[in-house]
Amino acid sequence: MAGIHISDLESAINWWRERSPSPDGVTACPEVLALGEPYALLVYRQAREVDEAALSPAALAAWLAWYDSTPDAPCIAICSTAQGDAVCKGCGRTEDEVQNWPVLSPAEKRQVWQRITLEGTAWRFNRYAERARGAGPADAR
């Protein structure tokens, strides 16, 4: 199973906090509580990621709801793997990642997103960043 990065858990927590704000400023919604436990364990253990299989059903469901609000593929419709490059200049994915994208799990896709974002060398992060800003969850896969 793929690991879910701590930054994704944090993003999911913040998404849920915005979506279901605390009525009294103290009580968190059930999704935040479910995600808060694995997040706290990662912080305590000074770890970066948790195996998706280790999440409770409630935490996984909350994470997947957040995941569904994010763009699926990093594609910006400039695919250099079709021209023989091992790594796409447009999105930063390897040829295997581009080809197998439809069968990757959400956590595996987020691992790829984490890597290409940290590298920041793909055109989606510089030369063609405006294309990436317009990308939404229903965009090209």
PyMOL CGO cylinders between C-alpha atoms (Angstrom):
from pymol import cmd
from pymol.cgo import CYLINDER

trace = [
    CYLINDER, 0.00, 0.00, 0.00, 1.08, 3.54, -0.65, 0.3, 1, 1, 1, 1, 1, 1,
    CYLINDER, 1.08, 3.54, -0.65, 1.86, 6.05, 2.03, 0.3, 1, 1, 1, 1, 1, 1,
    CYLINDER, 1.86, 6.05, 2.03, -0.09, 9.25, 2.61, 0.3, 1, 1, 1, 1, 1, 1,
    CYLINDER, -0.09, 9.25, 2.61, 2.19, 12.22, 3.26, 0.3, 1, 1, 1, 1, 1, 1,
    CYLINDER, 2.19, 12.22, 3.26, 1.71, 14.33, 6.38, 0.3, 1, 1, 1, 1, 1, 1,
    CYLINDER, 1.71, 14.33, 6.38, 1.18, 17.42, 4.22, 0.3, 1, 1, 1, 1, 1, 1,
    CYLINDER, 1.18, 17.42, 4.22, -1.79, 15.71, 2.56, 0.3, 1, 1, 1, 1, 1, 1,
    CYLINDER, -1.79, 15.71, 2.56, -3.29, 14.87, 5.95, 0.3, 1, 1, 1, 1, 1, 1,
    CYLINDER, -3.29, 14.87, 5.95, -2.83, 18.47, 7.01, 0.3, 1, 1, 1, 1, 1, 1,
    CYLINDER, -2.83, 18.47, 7.01, -4.41, 19.75, 3.79, 0.3, 1, 1, 1, 1, 1, 1,
    CYLINDER, -4.41, 19.75, 3.79, -7.35, 17.39, 4.30, 0.3, 1, 1, 1, 1, 1, 1,
    CYLINDER, -7.35, 17.39, 4.30, -7.79, 18.53, 7.91, 0.3, 1, 1, 1, 1, 1, 1,
    CYLINDER, -7.79, 18.53, 7.91, -7.77, 22.18, 6.85, 0.3, 1, 1, 1, 1, 1, 1,
    CYLINDER, -7.77, 22.18, 6.85, -10.19, 21.46, 3.99, 0.3, 1, 1, 1, 1, 1, 1,
    CYLINDER, -10.19, 21.46, 3.99, -12.61, 19.81, 6.41, 0.3, 1, 1, 1, 1, 1, 1,
    CYLINDER, -12.61, 19.81, 6.41, -12.19, 22.61, 8.98, 0.3, 1, 1, 1, 1, 1, 1,
    CYLINDER, -12.19, 22.61, 8.98, -13.17, 25.13, 6.31, 0.3, 1, 1, 1, 1, 1, 1,
    CYLINDER, -13.17, 25.13, 6.31, -16.00, 22.95, 5.05, 0.3, 1, 1, 1, 1, 1, 1,
    CYLINDER, -16.00, 22.95, 5.05, -17.43, 22.12, 8.51, 0.3, 1, 1, 1, 1, 1, 1,
    CYLINDER, -17.43, 22.12, 8.51, -16.35, 24.87, 10.88, 0.3, 1, 1, 1, 1, 1, 1,
    CYLINDER, -16.35, 24.87, 10.88, -16.59, 24.38, 14.60, 0.3, 1, 1, 1, 1, 1, 1,
    CYLINDER, -16.59, 24.38, 14.60, -19.90, 25.67, 15.94, 0.3, 1, 1, 1, 1, 1, 1,
    CYLINDER, -19.90, 25.67, 15.94, -18.33, 26.63, 19.26, 0.3, 1, 1, 1, 1, 1, 1,
    CYLINDER, -18.33, 26.63, 19.26, -14.70, 27.23, 18.29, 0.3, 1, 1, 1, 1, 1, 1,
    CYLINDER, -14.70, 27.23, 18.29, -13.59, 24.11, 20.14, 0.3, 1, 1, 1, 1, 1, 1,
    CYLINDER, -13.59, 24.11, 20.14, -15.42, 21.07, 18.79, 0.3, 1, 1, 1, 1, 1, 1,
    CYLINDER, -15.42, 21.07, 18.79, -14.06, 19.60, 15.57, 0.3, 1, 1, 1, 1, 1, 1,
    CYLINDER, -14.06, 19.60, 15.57, -16.19, 17.80, 13.00, 0.3, 1, 1, 1, 1, 1, 1,
    CYLINDER, -16.19, 17.80, 13.00, -15.93, 13.97, 12.87, 0.3, 1, 1, 1, 1, 1, 1,
    CYLINDER, -15.93, 13.97, 12.87, -13.72, 14.07, 9.76, 0.3, 1, 1, 1, 1, 1, 1,
    CYLINDER, -13.72, 14.07, 9.76, -11.17, 16.35, 11.43, 0.3, 1, 1, 1, 1, 1, 1,
    CYLINDER, -11.17, 16.35, 11.43, -11.15, 14.10, 14.49, 0.3, 1, 1, 1, 1, 1, 1,
    CYLINDER, -11.15, 14.10, 14.49, -10.62, 11.03, 12.32, 0.3, 1, 1, 1, 1, 1, 1,
    CYLINDER, -10.62, 11.03, 12.32, -7.75, 12.64, 10.39, 0.3, 1, 1, 1, 1, 1, 1,
    CYLINDER, -7.75, 12.64, 10.39, -6.28, 14.23, 13.50, 0.3, 1, 1, 1, 1, 1, 1,
    CYLINDER, -6.28, 14.23, 13.50, -5.32, 10.92, 15.04, 0.3, 1, 1, 1, 1, 1, 1,
    CYLINDER, -5.32, 10.92, 15.04, -2.99, 9.70, 12.27, 0.3, 1, 1, 1, 1, 1, 1,
    CYLINDER, -2.99, 9.70, 12.27, -1.68, 13.25, 11.85, 0.3, 1, 1, 1, 1, 1, 1,
    CYLINDER, -1.68, 13.25, 11.85, -0.82, 13.47, 15.55, 0.3, 1, 1, 1, 1, 1, 1,
    CYLINDER, -0.82, 13.47, 15.55, 0.88, 10.06, 15.43, 0.3, 1, 1, 1, 1, 1, 1,
    CYLINDER, 0.88, 10.06, 15.43, 3.03, 11.18, 12.51, 0.3, 1, 1, 1, 1, 1, 1,
    CYLINDER, 3.03, 11.18, 12.51, 4.04, 14.31, 14.40, 0.3, 1, 1, 1, 1, 1, 1,
    CYLINDER, 4.04, 14.31, 14.40, 4.75, 12.32, 17.57, 0.3, 1, 1, 1, 1, 1, 1,
    CYLINDER, 4.75, 12.32, 17.57, 6.82, 9.74, 15.68, 0.3, 1, 1, 1, 1, 1, 1,
    CYLINDER, 6.82, 9.74, 15.68, 8.49, 12.44, 13.56, 0.3, 1, 1, 1, 1, 1, 1,
    CYLINDER, 8.49, 12.44, 13.56, 7.42, 10.50, 10.48, 0.3, 1, 1, 1, 1, 1, 1,
    CYLINDER, 7.42, 10.50, 10.48, 6.48, 11.81, 7.05, 0.3, 1, 1, 1, 1, 1, 1,
    CYLINDER, 6.48, 11.81, 7.05, 3.80, 9.39, 5.93, 0.3, 1, 1, 1, 1, 1, 1,
    CYLINDER, 3.80, 9.39, 5.93, 1.32, 6.81, 7.07, 0.3, 1, 1, 1, 1, 1, 1,
    CYLINDER, 1.32, 6.81, 7.07, 0.35, 3.70, 5.12, 0.3, 1, 1, 1, 1, 1, 1,
    CYLINDER, 0.35, 3.70, 5.12, -3.15, 4.15, 3.72, 0.3, 1, 1, 1, 1, 1, 1,
    CYLINDER, -3.15, 4.15, 3.72, -4.06, 0.70, 5.07, 0.3, 1, 1, 1, 1, 1, 1,
    CYLINDER, -4.06, 0.70, 5.07, -3.29, 1.94, 8.60, 0.3, 1, 1, 1, 1, 1, 1,
    CYLINDER, -3.29, 1.94, 8.60, -5.99, 4.63, 8.44, 0.3, 1, 1, 1, 1, 1, 1,
    CYLINDER, -5.99, 4.63, 8.44, -9.31, 3.97, 10.11, 0.3, 1, 1, 1, 1, 1, 1,
    CYLINDER, -9.31, 3.97, 10.11, -12.27, 3.71, 7.74, 0.3, 1, 1, 1, 1, 1, 1,
    CYLINDER, -12.27, 3.71, 7.74, -13.46, 7.16, 8.89, 0.3, 1, 1, 1, 1, 1, 1,
    CYLINDER, -13.46, 7.16, 8.89, -10.03, 8.74, 8.33, 0.3, 1, 1, 1, 1, 1, 1,
    CYLINDER, -10.03, 8.74, 8.33, -9.68, 7.11, 4.92, 0.3, 1, 1, 1, 1, 1, 1,
    CYLINDER, -9.68, 7.11, 4.92, -13.16, 8.29, 3.89, 0.3, 1, 1, 1, 1, 1, 1,
    CYLINDER, -13.16, 8.29, 3.89, -12.37, 11.84, 5.05, 0.3, 1, 1, 1, 1, 1, 1,
    CYLINDER, -12.37, 11.84, 5.05, -9.02, 11.81, 3.22, 0.3, 1, 1, 1, 1, 1, 1,
    CYLINDER, -9.02, 11.81, 3.22, -10.64, 10.47, 0.04, 0.3, 1, 1, 1, 1, 1, 1,
    CYLINDER, -10.64, 10.47, 0.04, -13.31, 13.19, 0.15, 0.3, 1, 1, 1, 1, 1, 1,
    CYLINDER, -13.31, 13.19, 0.15, -10.52, 15.80, 0.29, 0.3, 1, 1, 1, 1, 1, 1,
    CYLINDER, -10.52, 15.80, 0.29, -8.62, 13.94, -2.45, 0.3, 1, 1, 1, 1, 1, 1,
    CYLINDER, -8.62, 13.94, -2.45, -11.69, 14.15, -4.70, 0.3, 1, 1, 1, 1, 1, 1,
    CYLINDER, -11.69, 14.15, -4.70, -11.51, 17.95, -4.42, 0.3, 1, 1, 1, 1, 1, 1,
    CYLINDER, -11.51, 17.95, -4.42, -7.96, 18.05, -5.83, 0.3, 1, 1, 1, 1, 1, 1,
    CYLINDER, -7.96, 18.05, -5.83, -6.87, 17.88, -9.47, 0.3, 1, 1, 1, 1, 1, 1,
    CYLINDER, -6.87, 17.88, -9.47, -6.45, 14.24, -10.49, 0.3, 1, 1, 1, 1, 1, 1,
    CYLINDER, -6.45, 14.24, -10.49, -3.58, 14.40, -12.96, 0.3, 1, 1, 1, 1, 1, 1,
    CYLINDER, -3.58, 14.40, -12.96, -0.75, 16.92, -13.16, 0.3, 1, 1, 1, 1, 1, 1,
    CYLINDER, -0.75, 16.92, -13.16, -1.04, 16.91, -16.96, 0.3, 1, 1, 1, 1, 1, 1,
    CYLINDER, -1.04, 16.91, -16.96, -1.01, 20.31, -18.69, 0.3, 1, 1, 1, 1, 1, 1,
    CYLINDER, -1.01, 20.31, -18.69, -1.50, 18.81, -22.18, 0.3, 1, 1, 1, 1, 1, 1,
    CYLINDER, -1.50, 18.81, -22.18, 2.16, 19.11, -23.16, 0.3, 1, 1, 1, 1, 1, 1,
    CYLINDER, 2.16, 19.11, -23.16, 3.30, 15.49, -23.04, 0.3, 1, 1, 1, 1, 1, 1,
    CYLINDER, 3.30, 15.49, -23.04, 6.88, 14.93, -24.02, 0.3, 1, 1, 1, 1, 1, 1,
    CYLINDER, 6.88, 14.93, -24.02, 6.79, 11.21, -23.15, 0.3, 1, 1, 1, 1, 1, 1,
    CYLINDER, 6.79, 11.21, -23.15, 4.87, 10.79, -26.41, 0.3, 1, 1, 1, 1, 1, 1,
    CYLINDER, 4.87, 10.79, -26.41, 8.01, 12.17, -28.08, 0.3, 1, 1, 1, 1, 1, 1,
    CYLINDER, 8.01, 12.17, -28.08, 10.29, 9.64, -26.37, 0.3, 1, 1, 1, 1, 1, 1,
    CYLINDER, 10.29, 9.64, -26.37, 11.28, 11.44, -23.15, 0.3, 1, 1, 1, 1, 1, 1,
    CYLINDER, 11.28, 11.44, -23.15, 11.58, 9.22, -20.09, 0.3, 1, 1, 1, 1, 1, 1,
    CYLINDER, 11.58, 9.22, -20.09, 10.18, 12.05, -17.93, 0.3, 1, 1, 1, 1, 1, 1,
    CYLINDER, 10.18, 12.05, -17.93, 7.50, 14.42, -19.22, 0.3, 1, 1, 1, 1, 1, 1,
    CYLINDER, 7.50, 14.42, -19.22, 8.72, 18.01, -19.44, 0.3, 1, 1, 1, 1, 1, 1,
    CYLINDER, 8.72, 18.01, -19.44, 5.14, 19.24, -19.00, 0.3, 1, 1, 1, 1, 1, 1,
    CYLINDER, 5.14, 19.24, -19.00, 4.05, 17.45, -15.82, 0.3, 1, 1, 1, 1, 1, 1,
    CYLINDER, 4.05, 17.45, -15.82, 7.18, 15.77, -14.45, 0.3, 1, 1, 1, 1, 1, 1,
    CYLINDER, 7.18, 15.77, -14.45, 5.80, 12.23, -14.42, 0.3, 1, 1, 1, 1, 1, 1,
    CYLINDER, 5.80, 12.23, -14.42, 7.76, 9.29, -15.77, 0.3, 1, 1, 1, 1, 1, 1,
    CYLINDER, 7.76, 9.29, -15.77, 6.52, 7.47, -18.85, 0.3, 1, 1, 1, 1, 1, 1,
    CYLINDER, 6.52, 7.47, -18.85, 5.37, 4.57, -16.62, 0.3, 1, 1, 1, 1, 1, 1,
    CYLINDER, 5.37, 4.57, -16.62, 3.46, 6.96, -14.34, 0.3, 1, 1, 1, 1, 1, 1,
    CYLINDER, 3.46, 6.96, -14.34, 1.73, 8.57, -17.32, 0.3, 1, 1, 1, 1, 1, 1,
    CYLINDER, 1.73, 8.57, -17.32, 0.79, 5.18, -18.80, 0.3, 1, 1, 1, 1, 1, 1,
    CYLINDER, 0.79, 5.18, -18.80, -0.36, 3.64, -15.50, 0.3, 1, 1, 1, 1, 1, 1,
    CYLINDER, -0.36, 3.64, -15.50, -2.08, 6.73, -14.07, 0.3, 1, 1, 1, 1, 1, 1,
    CYLINDER, -2.08, 6.73, -14.07, -5.62, 5.35, -14.49, 0.3, 1, 1, 1, 1, 1, 1,
    CYLINDER, -5.62, 5.35, -14.49, -4.83, 2.30, -12.34, 0.3, 1, 1, 1, 1, 1, 1,
    CYLINDER, -4.83, 2.30, -12.34, -2.86, 4.03, -9.58, 0.3, 1, 1, 1, 1, 1, 1,
    CYLINDER, -2.86, 4.03, -9.58, -4.58, 4.36, -6.22, 0.3, 1, 1, 1, 1, 1, 1,
    CYLINDER, -4.58, 4.36, -6.22, -5.31, 7.83, -4.86, 0.3, 1, 1, 1, 1, 1, 1,
    CYLINDER, -5.31, 7.83, -4.86, -2.40, 7.51, -2.41, 0.3, 1, 1, 1, 1, 1, 1,
    CYLINDER, -2.40, 7.51, -2.41, -0.04, 6.43, -5.20, 0.3, 1, 1, 1, 1, 1, 1,
    CYLINDER, -0.04, 6.43, -5.20, -1.14, 9.42, -7.29, 0.3, 1, 1, 1, 1, 1, 1,
    CYLINDER, -1.14, 9.42, -7.29, -0.53, 11.76, -4.35, 0.3, 1, 1, 1, 1, 1, 1,
    CYLINDER, -0.53, 11.76, -4.35, 2.98, 10.28, -3.94, 0.3, 1, 1, 1, 1, 1, 1,
    CYLINDER, 2.98, 10.28, -3.94, 3.71, 11.24, -7.53, 0.3, 1, 1, 1, 1, 1, 1,
    CYLINDER, 3.71, 11.24, -7.53, 2.23, 14.70, -6.94, 0.3, 1, 1, 1, 1, 1, 1,
    CYLINDER, 2.23, 14.70, -6.94, 4.42, 15.08, -3.84, 0.3, 1, 1, 1, 1, 1, 1,
    CYLINDER, 4.42, 15.08, -3.84, 7.57, 14.15, -5.77, 0.3, 1, 1, 1, 1, 1, 1,
    CYLINDER, 7.57, 14.15, -5.77, 6.96, 16.39, -8.79, 0.3, 1, 1, 1, 1, 1, 1,
    CYLINDER, 6.96, 16.39, -8.79, 5.97, 19.30, -6.57, 0.3, 1, 1, 1, 1, 1, 1,
    CYLINDER, 5.97, 19.30, -6.57, 9.15, 19.00, -4.51, 0.3, 1, 1, 1, 1, 1, 1,
    CYLINDER, 9.15, 19.00, -4.51, 11.25, 18.71, -7.67, 0.3, 1, 1, 1, 1, 1, 1,
    CYLINDER, 11.25, 18.71, -7.67, 9.46, 21.70, -9.20, 0.3, 1, 1, 1, 1, 1, 1,
    CYLINDER, 9.46, 21.70, -9.20, 11.24, 21.26, -12.54, 0.3, 1, 1, 1, 1, 1, 1,
    CYLINDER, 11.24, 21.26, -12.54, 8.23, 20.42, -14.72, 0.3, 1, 1, 1, 1, 1, 1,
    CYLINDER, 8.23, 20.42, -14.72, 6.85, 23.16, -16.94, 0.3, 1, 1, 1, 1, 1, 1,
    CYLINDER, 6.85, 23.16, -16.94, 3.59, 23.06, -14.96, 0.3, 1, 1, 1, 1, 1, 1,
    CYLINDER, 3.59, 23.06, -14.96, 5.49, 24.74, -12.13, 0.3, 1, 1, 1, 1, 1, 1,
    CYLINDER, 5.49, 24.74, -12.13, 7.22, 27.45, -14.17, 0.3, 1, 1, 1, 1, 1, 1,
    CYLINDER, 7.22, 27.45, -14.17, 6.89, 28.02, -17.91, 0.3, 1, 1, 1, 1, 1, 1,
    CYLINDER, 6.89, 28.02, -17.91, 3.22, 26.98, -18.13, 0.3, 1, 1, 1, 1, 1, 1,
    CYLINDER, 3.22, 26.98, -18.13, 2.07, 27.61, -14.56, 0.3, 1, 1, 1, 1, 1, 1,
    CYLINDER, 2.07, 27.61, -14.56, -1.00, 29.47, -15.83, 0.3, 1, 1, 1, 1, 1, 1,
    CYLINDER, -1.00, 29.47, -15.83, -2.28, 26.22, -17.35, 0.3, 1, 1, 1, 1, 1, 1,
    CYLINDER, -2.28, 26.22, -17.35, -1.90, 24.48, -14.00, 0.3, 1, 1, 1, 1, 1, 1,
    CYLINDER, -1.90, 24.48, -14.00, -3.77, 27.26, -12.14, 0.3, 1, 1, 1, 1, 1, 1,
    CYLINDER, -3.77, 27.26, -12.14, -6.80, 26.65, -14.31, 0.3, 1, 1, 1, 1, 1, 1,
    CYLINDER, -6.80, 26.65, -14.31, -6.77, 22.92, -13.63, 0.3, 1, 1, 1, 1, 1, 1,
    CYLINDER, -6.77, 22.92, -13.63, -9.63, 21.49, -11.59, 0.3, 1, 1, 1, 1, 1, 1,
    CYLINDER, -9.63, 21.49, -11.59, -10.65, 18.06, -10.31, 0.3, 1, 1, 1, 1, 1, 1,
    CYLINDER, -10.65, 18.06, -10.31, -12.45, 17.14, -13.53, 0.3, 1, 1, 1, 1, 1, 1,
    CYLINDER, -12.45, 17.14, -13.53, -9.57, 18.03, -15.84, 0.3, 1, 1, 1, 1, 1, 1,
    CYLINDER, -9.57, 18.03, -15.84, -7.63, 15.65, -18.08, 0.3, 1, 1, 1, 1, 1, 1,
    CYLINDER, -7.63, 15.65, -18.08, -6.49, 12.48, -16.48, 0.3, 1, 1, 1, 1, 1, 1,
]
cmd.load_cgo(trace, "trace")
